[in-house]
Amino acid sequence: MQLSNFIRRVIFTTAFISTFLVFSISIIFQYINFKNDKVHIKEEFTQIKKEQIKREVLSVYNLIEQKEEILTNSVKEKLKERVAQANNLAMSIYNQNKDTKNPEEIKLLIAKAINNLSYQNDKTYFFINSNKGQAIIFNKNIELDSYKDVWNLKDENNNFIIQLQSKIALENKEGFLTTTFVKPNSEENKQYSKISFVGLFEPYNWHIGMGEYLDEIRYNAQNEILELISSVRFSGNNYLFVNTLDAEILVFDGKKIKIPTTHPYRNLFEQQLKVAQNPDGGFFTYKFKKINTLKEYDKISYVKKYEKYNWNHWRRWGCCH
């Protein structure tokens, strides 16, 4: 009888231990699977967010391209319209005076009238050259009293500016060209990229033109883009920010900086700049505070360089905390 009780106890104990071991092993495997699933879900979620922030940065990148194209086309229309106005004015003066005044007097009347044309809040100006290389209006000055030969004038890319303008006027009557030139009344001798429109003035074999500097077109585009970027908010704690490649902050902590200042986190900027050297952009991780807080969290950002503006712009996402 005692042996039978002992056997029953052994069987019960063995069954209990076996059940406990099976249950424990099951729990351990479930825990391991849970940990693996958690890592997998976290990685999958992070990848989804990375794709999202990259897509959103690239959309802003494309927006900048489109904005500049729109502004450039607007400037082209303006230049073409104003050159047509100047040409019509010159033709009107010519027709009114050709039977009563000598050519030199008429030329001076035309030059003065066109040089006096101005537009409010606009830095554009007219120029006139003969298609043989004589400056008529050059850097806002009338040059009729002396023969100023500009035929071989070159820009910083060794393009013969006046020759190109004359070629367009004589062959096509009118057209656009892009060169570089110094800004009038500027103390520096630096040349800036300039888009110009020229039109043929047949009575005196001249071309009349007007240009606008691309840096000024881009300045207007940049201000509008920065205002837009600073106002954009995405779900959660996601936002856009912009630096120049020489470490000035333009949009920081979700705000447009009125007076650009040096980036306050030099190591972070250096990390971002290194990633930006990749033409396709890239991701990097770091710790940073959320908007309007001081506590730092793990962050992942996508950064891409915009060469024309000397900008880095990217999106930041707080993850994994």
MORARA-V763164 format. One record per pair of residues at least 6 apart in sequence whose C-alpha atoms are under 7 Angstrom apart, sorted by the first residue. I is the first residue (numbers start at 1). J is the second residue. If there is no record, write none. Layout:
BEGIN
I:J, I:J
END
This chain:
BEGIN
53:302, 53:315, 54:302, 57:314, 57:315, 64:225, 67:221, 68:218, 68:221, 71:217, 79:197, 79:210, 79:211, 80:197, 83:198, 83:199, 83:208, 83:209, 83:210, 86:114, 87:201, 87:208, 90:110, 93:110, 94:106, 97:106, 111:137, 111:142, 115:126, 115:140, 124:210, 124:211, 124:212, 125:210, 125:211, 126:209, 126:210, 127:137, 127:138, 127:208, 127:209, 127:210, 128:135, 128:136, 128:137, 128:138, 128:206, 128:207, 128:208, 128:209, 129:135, 129:136, 129:137, 129:206, 129:207, 129:208, 130:205, 130:206, 130:207, 131:166, 131:205, 131:206, 131:207, 132:151, 133:149, 133:150, 133:151, 133:162, 134:147, 134:148, 134:149, 134:150, 134:151, 135:143, 135:148, 135:149, 135:150, 136:142, 136:143, 136:144, 137:143, 139:184, 150:162, 151:162, 151:163, 152:160, 153:160, 153:161, 153:162, 154:160, 154:161, 155:161, 155:179, 155:180, 155:181, 156:180, 161:179, 165:198, 166:207, 168:174, 168:175, 169:198, 169:199, 169:200, 169:207, 170:200, 173:199, 173:200, 174:198, 174:199, 174:200, 175:197, 175:198, 175:199, 176:196, 176:197, 176:198, 177:195, 177:196, 177:197, 178:193, 178:194, 178:195, 178:196, 179:193, 179:194, 179:195, 180:191, 180:192, 180:193, 180:194, 181:191, 181:192, 181:193, 181:194, 182:189, 182:190, 182:191, 182:192, 192:213, 193:213, 193:214, 194:211, 194:212, 194:213, 194:214, 195:211, 195:212, 195:213, 195:214, 196:209, 196:210, 196:211, 196:212, 197:209, 197:210, 197:211, 198:207, 198:208, 198:209, 198:210, 199:207, 199:208, 199:209, 200:206, 200:207, 200:208, 201:207, 201:208, 226:251, 226:256, 227:256, 229:240, 230:240, 230:251, 230:254, 230:255, 230:256, 232:239, 233:239, 237:290, 237:317, 237:318, 238:315, 238:316, 238:317, 239:254, 239:315, 239:316, 240:254, 240:314, 240:315, 240:316, 241:251, 241:252, 241:254, 241:313, 241:314, 241:315, 242:249, 242:250, 242:251, 242:252, 242:311, 242:312, 242:313, 242:314, 243:249, 243:250, 243:251, 243:311, 243:312, 243:313, 244:310, 244:311, 244:312, 245:310, 245:311, 245:312, 247:262, 247:263, 247:269, 248:260, 248:261, 248:262, 248:263, 249:260, 249:261, 249:262, 249:263, 250:256, 250:257, 250:260, 251:257, 253:291, 263:269, 272:303, 275:281, 275:282, 276:282, 276:303, 276:304, 276:305, 280:304, 281:303, 281:304, 281:305, 282:302, 282:303, 282:304, 283:300, 283:301, 283:302, 283:303, 284:300, 284:301, 284:302, 285:299, 285:300, 285:301, 286:298, 286:299, 286:300, 287:296, 287:297, 287:298, 287:299, 288:296, 288:297, 288:298, 288:299, 289:295, 289:296, 289:297, 290:296, 297:318, 297:321, 298:318, 298:319, 298:320, 298:321, 299:316, 299:317, 299:318, 299:319, 300:316, 300:317, 300:318, 300:319, 301:314, 301:315, 301:316, 301:317, 302:314, 302:315, 302:316, 303:312, 303:313, 303:314, 303:315, 304:312, 304:313, 304:314, 305:311, 305:312, 305:313, 306:312
END
